Every structure is written in C-alpha cells, then in structure tokens.
Amino acid sequence: MSDHPHDREAIAALDALRAALAAHGITLPSLDLHLPSYAGRYGSPPLITLGNCSAATAQRLATALAKP
C-alpha cells in the first residue's frame, strides 16, 4: 500500500467492483487503479481504470447492468 491519502478508499472501491462483477461472471483483466492519478497527490481518491474487454464481456456487463 502506498501513502496516498485515499489509499484505502480507492482499494475498497476496486475490490467491491471486482466482487460485484464476479457475482455476474464478469472479469475485467485490466481493472486496476489508474496509476497516474494514484501516484499524484490530489485531494480526491485515485481513478479506477476499467480497461479493455471483449465484445462478449461487454455484452455480459450490459446485461447485468440492465437487470432491475
């Protein structure tokens, strides 16, 4: 863990998103902290990089988000 002031908040959000996606059978291999915003000293949490995915993964994600 770094000494970024929002380290725990960003990692918790990242872990929560990974778990929520996994519950729908979705894996985004490049899901991670956005390194430039993580390395900087900003007053807000680092960004989360969703990254690239296949068309099939994009469709599964769209279907999961469309459910009530």
C-alpha angles and dihedrals in degrees: 000000000000129000093253108141092233097040098123094043093052094045091047090052091048092050092047092051092048090051094047092050092046090053086064094044092255124137123182103194095199095047104131145117114301099249100209092053090041092052093047126082103239128154092240134063118276117268121258116234111218093186131187128326139176123265089253091054091047089053092049089049092049091048092049092049092048093058115101 
